[in-house]
Amino acid sequence: MLGIRVAKVSQPWLLNFIREEYAQVPRDLNVKVPPESTGLILERLEADELWSFVGKKKNQVWVWLALDAMTRQVIAIHAGGRSEQDAKAFWAEVPEPYRSGCDVYTDEWDAYKGAIPQEAHFAVKKSQGKQVLLKGLTVFCDRG
């Protein structure tokens, strides 16, 4: 909360500001084909969730992220709980070309099994996967 004190704004104002800014973000997160690509090449999607809190640690919020493994671009995000319902809401945020055109690597969190089609989903043990760090987020992936 140091940032709130330094900026001299209230927590409700800050949360409202974040909500308004988030509402303006395009649903496709401006997903773009890499300039060196001759077309949309979809091979692997990596997904993971992390938690944070709002105000107090008992107010947990889970942030679900999906990254294109080739471009490292965030292609979907969902904030909510850690339930199967949230996993389904997260999967609905993934753009259609990714949902039907690539393999999806996650950790072994059960909620993914109810949301991602079995033929595309590869749950990897954290101890067996490659770790990809993205600003503090650890995404575990790899089939090989």
N, C-alpha and C positions, 0 to 999 in steps of 0.2 A: 503494500500500500504506500510505499515511499513515493512512487510516481504521482499518486493522488495528492499527497501533501505538497510535493514540489510544484505541481501544476495548479494547486489550489482549486481542485474541482471535487465535487461530491461523488461518492460511489454510485448512487443512482444515476447521476448525470453521465458518468463514464460508461456504465452498463447500457444506458439508452443510446449513447453515441455508438458503441460497438454494435448494438442490435441494428441501428439504422445503416451503418456502413456495410454490415454483413448482408442486409436485405438488398443492397445494390450490386452485390457480386453476381456475375452471370452464373446461371446454374451449371453451365459447362466449364466453368473456371477458365475460360478462354483457352481451352486445350487446342494446341496447334501442332501441325505436322512439322517435324524438323526440316529446316531449309535444304539440307543435303539429301533428303529423302525423295525418292521418285514417286512415292505414294504413301499411304498410311500402312505402316508395317507394325502389326500388333503381335507380339510374341508372349510377353509375360507382364503380368500385373502383380505388384507387391502390396499387401495390405497389412495394417497393424492398427492397434488402438493404444492410447495412452490416457492417463487420467490427470486431471487437475482439479482445482476446487475454486468455488466462487465465494469469497468472503471468509468462510470458515471451512476447515478440512472436512467437516461432516456434509458439506454441500458439494459432493463430488460430481464432476462432469467428465464423461469419457469422450475423447476426440478420436474419431475413426478416420484414417487417411488411406488413400490408395495412390500409388505412384506407378507411372509407366517405368518399367525396369530399364528400358533403353535410354530414354530422355531424362529420367529422374524428375519429370514434371508431375506435380500433384494433380490428379485428374478427378478426385472426388474427396469430399469431406463431409462428415456428419458429427454433430455434437449431441450427446444425450446420455443414456444409460449404457449398460453393458449386456443387455438382454438380447435374445434372439430377435425380438421385435426391432430393436435398434440395429442389429446386423442387417435385417431386411430393409430398413429405411436407408442404411448406408449403401447397400447393394443397389437400391433404386436410384441413388445419386450417381452411380458409375455410368458414364455415357454408353449408349447402346453398342457402338463398335467394339468396345472393350468387353462388354458383358457377353457378346457372342463370338468374339474373335481371338481370345487368348487364354492362356493358362493363368490361374490365380494362385499365388503363394501366400499363405498366412501361417501364423503359429497354430497351435492345436486348440485354441479356444473354441468350445463346442458351439457357440452361437453362429459361427461361420458356416457350420455344416447345414444349418436350417435355412441359410440365405443364399449361398453360392451353389450353383448346380454341381453335382458330384463329379461329372465328367470333366469339369474345368478346374476343380478345386484340388490343391495339393497342400495338405497340412504338414508342416515341417517342424520337427522338434527343434527347439531353440539351440540345443547343443550340437545339432547336425547341420544347421543352416549357415549361410553366409550372413554376416552382419553388415548392414548398410546404414551408416550414420547420416542423419539429416537433421541438423540443428537440435541435437539431443534426442531425436526419435530413433529408436533402433528397430529396423525392419528386418525380419529374418526370412530368408528366401533361398531358393536354389533346389533344383531337383537332382542335380548331378553330383 
